[in-house]
Amino acid sequence: MTTATVEIKNNIALDLLQYLENIGMLRVVKPKSASVNPKLSERFAGSLSKESVREMQQELNSMRNEWE
């Protein structure tokens, strides 16, 4: 048995897949929400305190100004 991921383009394709499932040719598996990888910005949002972020921004700005 092989697993494949497909992108359904329209309702006709969805109906066809449901028909194939009904006659036993395939099984439609709903995607797990955990398998979808969130963006790193969403994953780590709020992991740093606002004070830490402010200090890091100031340090970055001072390092950038050293090049000028």
TORKOL-4160 file (C-alpha; in steps of 0.2 Angstrom, whole numbers, padded with zeros to 4 digits, m for minus):
68
<pt num="1" X="0000" Y="0000" Z="0000"/>
<pt num="2" X="0007" Y="0017" Z="m0005"/>
<pt num="3" X="0002" Y="0034" Z="0003"/>
<pt num="4" X="0001" Y="0049" Z="m0008"/>
<pt num="5" X="m0003" Y="0067" Z="m0005"/>
<pt num="6" X="m0014" Y="0076" Z="m0018"/>
<pt num="7" X="m0021" Y="0094" Z="m0020"/>
<pt num="8" X="m0039" Y="0094" Z="m0024"/>
<pt num="9" X="m0042" Y="0107" Z="m0037"/>
<pt num="10" X="m0061" Y="0107" Z="m0038"/>
<pt num="11" X="m0077" Y="0098" Z="m0032"/>
<pt num="12" X="m0077" Y="0086" Z="m0047"/>
<pt num="13" X="m0060" Y="0079" Z="m0041"/>
<pt num="14" X="m0067" Y="0078" Z="m0023"/>
<pt num="15" X="m0082" Y="0068" Z="m0029"/>
<pt num="16" X="m0071" Y="0057" Z="m0040"/>
<pt num="17" X="m0060" Y="0053" Z="m0024"/>
<pt num="18" X="m0076" Y="0050" Z="m0014"/>
<pt num="19" X="m0082" Y="0038" Z="m0027"/>
<pt num="20" X="m0066" Y="0028" Z="m0028"/>
<pt num="21" X="m0067" Y="0027" Z="m0009"/>
<pt num="22" X="m0085" Y="0021" Z="m0009"/>
<pt num="23" X="m0080" Y="0006" Z="m0021"/>
<pt num="24" X="m0065" Y="0002" Z="m0011"/>
<pt num="25" X="m0051" Y="0007" Z="m0023"/>
<pt num="26" X="m0044" Y="0020" Z="m0010"/>
<pt num="27" X="m0046" Y="0027" Z="0007"/>
<pt num="28" X="m0046" Y="0046" Z="0010"/>
<pt num="29" X="m0036" Y="0051" Z="0025"/>
<pt num="30" X="m0038" Y="0068" Z="0033"/>
<pt num="31" X="m0022" Y="0077" Z="0036"/>
<pt num="32" X="m0016" Y="0078" Z="0054"/>
<pt num="33" X="m0015" Y="0096" Z="0060"/>
<pt num="34" X="0002" Y="0092" Z="0069"/>
<pt num="35" X="0010" Y="0087" Z="0052"/>
<pt num="36" X="0008" Y="0105" Z="0045"/>
<pt num="37" X="0024" Y="0114" Z="0050"/>
<pt num="38" X="0020" Y="0132" Z="0057"/>
<pt num="39" X="0031" Y="0147" Z="0052"/>
<pt num="40" X="0045" Y="0149" Z="0064"/>
<pt num="41" X="0039" Y="0166" Z="0068"/>
<pt num="42" X="0022" Y="0158" Z="0074"/>
<pt num="43" X="0031" Y="0144" Z="0083"/>
<pt num="44" X="0042" Y="0155" Z="0093"/>
<pt num="45" X="0031" Y="0170" Z="0095"/>
<pt num="46" X="0031" Y="0177" Z="0113"/>
<pt num="47" X="0046" Y="0166" Z="0118"/>
<pt num="48" X="0057" Y="0181" Z="0122"/>
<pt num="49" X="0052" Y="0195" Z="0134"/>
<pt num="50" X="0049" Y="0212" Z="0127"/>
<pt num="51" X="0064" Y="0219" Z="0138"/>
<pt num="52" X="0076" Y="0205" Z="0130"/>
<pt num="53" X="0070" Y="0210" Z="0113"/>
<pt num="54" X="0073" Y="0229" Z="0116"/>
<pt num="55" X="0091" Y="0225" Z="0122"/>
<pt num="56" X="0094" Y="0214" Z="0107"/>
<pt num="57" X="0088" Y="0227" Z="0095"/>
<pt num="58" X="0099" Y="0240" Z="0104"/>
<pt num="59" X="0114" Y="0229" Z="0103"/>
<pt num="60" X="0111" Y="0225" Z="0084"/>
<pt num="61" X="0109" Y="0244" Z="0081"/>
<pt num="62" X="0126" Y="0248" Z="0089"/>
<pt num="63" X="0135" Y="0234" Z="0080"/>
<pt num="64" X="0128" Y="0240" Z="0063"/>
<pt num="65" X="0133" Y="0258" Z="0067"/>
<pt num="66" X="0151" Y="0252" Z="0070"/>
<pt num="67" X="0152" Y="0248" Z="0052"/>
<pt num="68" X="0148" Y="0266" Z="0047"/>
